[in-house]
Amino acid sequence: MPKSGKTVYKICRKQAGYTQENAAELLGCSVRMLARYESGEVPVPDDIVCRMDQLYANHFLAYAHFRKSSKLAAGLLPEVTDCGIQTAAMRFYNQLEGLEEEVGRMLLRIAEDGLIDEQERPIMEERIRPRLEQLSQAILEILIAGQS
């Protein structure tokens, strides 16, 4: 939970303009249970998160919940920020700049024989993977911002 004591569930509810009472009624849970979810006291069930996602119209909530509730997702999916479409688009464009020259050519050389050998592995892990992860993060931020 963020140091401010606000969870993504509470932040998204407030951004959507709902009181706890309104949201609880529309989500089909009690105000007390919603308060417990929002405080981080109890885990939020996936079906409630789905309803929150639809009600609050904020896919960042669902993404953040998925990363938080699944060790597998946390390990595979990059951390993203709920930054808005303008910032997400600028990050994406900045990640694309020079990508073909810097990463594309190295990746093609490595992939040419269909194997990553011992000499190629450090290049893949230290130079290519970080750029691809930054690009995937930027893409996800655009997708989340575009649907929120």
C-alpha positions in Angstrom: 0.0 0.0 0.0 1.3 3.5 -0.8 2.7 5.4 2.2 -0.2 7.9 2.0 -2.5 5.0 3.1 -4.4 5.1 -0.2 -4.7 2.0 -2.3 -5.2 2.0 -6.0 -8.8 0.9 -5.3 -9.5 4.1 -3.2 -7.6 6.4 -5.6 -9.5 5.1 -8.6 -12.9 5.4 -6.8 -12.2 9.0 -5.8 -10.9 9.8 -9.3 -14.2 8.4 -10.8 -16.2 10.7 -8.4 -17.8 8.0 -6.3 -18.3 8.1 -2.5 -17.8 4.8 -0.6 -21.6 4.6 -0.2 -22.4 5.0 -3.9 -19.6 2.7 -5.0 -20.5 0.0 -2.5 -24.1 -0.1 -3.6 -23.1 -0.3 -7.3 -20.4 -2.9 -6.6 -22.8 -5.1 -4.6 -20.9 -5.0 -1.4 -21.3 -3.3 2.0 -19.7 0.1 2.7 -17.7 -1.6 5.5 -16.3 -4.3 3.1 -15.4 -1.7 0.5 -13.6 0.3 3.3 -11.7 -2.9 4.2 -10.7 -3.5 0.6 -9.6 0.1 0.2 -7.5 0.1 3.4 -5.7 -3.1 2.3 -7.1 -4.9 5.3 -8.5 -7.7 3.2 -7.7 -8.8 -0.4 -10.1 -7.7 -3.1 -11.8 -10.6 -4.9 -11.3 -10.7 -8.7 -15.0 -10.4 -9.3 -15.2 -7.1 -7.3 -12.1 -5.8 -9.1 -13.8 -6.5 -12.5 -16.8 -4.5 -11.3 -14.5 -1.7 -10.0 -12.8 -1.7 -13.4 -16.1 -1.3 -15.2 -17.6 1.2 -12.8 -14.5 3.4 -12.4 -13.6 3.0 -16.0 -9.9 2.7 -15.1 -8.0 -0.3 -16.4 -4.9 0.7 -14.4 -6.8 -0.6 -11.3 -7.2 -4.1 -12.9 -3.6 -4.2 -14.1 -2.2 -3.1 -10.7 -4.5 -5.6 -8.9 -3.3 -8.4 -11.2 0.4 -7.6 -10.5 -0.3 -7.4 -6.8 -2.3 -10.6 -6.5 -0.2 -12.8 -8.7 3.5 -13.5 -8.2 3.6 -14.8 -11.7 2.1 -11.6 -13.1 4.4 -9.5 -10.9 7.4 -11.3 -12.3 6.4 -11.2 -15.9 4.5 -7.9 -16.4 6.3 -4.5 -16.1 5.3 -2.0 -13.5 3.3 0.8 -15.2 2.1 4.1 -14.1 -1.4 5.6 -14.6 0.1 8.6 -16.4 -2.5 9.7 -19.0 -2.4 9.3 -22.8 -0.1 12.3 -23.5 2.7 11.1 -21.2 2.3 7.5 -22.3 2.5 8.5 -26.0 5.6 10.6 -25.4 7.3 7.7 -23.5 6.4 5.4 -26.3 7.8 7.7 -28.9 11.0 8.2 -26.9 11.4 4.5 -26.5 11.0 4.0 -30.3 13.7 6.6 -31.1 16.8 4.7 -32.0 15.3 1.3 -31.3 15.9 -0.1 -34.7 19.5 1.1 -34.9 20.4 0.2 -31.3 18.5 -3.0 -30.7 17.1 -4.2 -34.1 20.4 -4.9 -35.7 21.8 -6.7 -32.6 18.6 -8.7 -32.3 18.8 -9.8 -35.9 22.4 -10.9 -35.6 21.5 -12.9 -32.5 18.4 -14.4 -34.0 19.9 -15.2 -37.4 20.9 -18.8 -36.4 17.9 -19.4 -34.2 20.0 -19.7 -31.0 21.3 -17.5 -28.3 24.9 -18.7 -27.6 27.1 -17.9 -24.7 28.6 -14.8 -26.4 25.2 -13.4 -27.4 23.5 -14.0 -24.0 25.1 -11.0 -22.2 24.1 -8.7 -25.2 20.6 -10.0 -25.0 20.3 -9.7 -21.2 22.2 -6.4 -20.7 21.4 -4.4 -23.9 18.4 -5.8 -25.7 16.1 -7.0 -22.9 16.0 -3.7 -21.0 15.1 -1.7 -24.1 12.3 -4.2 -25.0 11.0 -4.1 -21.5 10.9 -0.3 -21.5 9.1 -0.4 -24.8 6.5 -2.9 -23.5 6.0 -0.7 -20.5 5.3 2.3 -22.7 2.9 0.2 -24.9 1.0 -1.0 -21.8 0.7 2.6 -20.5 -0.8 3.7 -23.8 -3.3 0.8 -23.8 -4.3 1.5 -20.2 -4.5 5.2 -20.7 -6.5 4.8 -23.9 -9.1 2.7 -22.2 -9.5 4.6 -19.0 
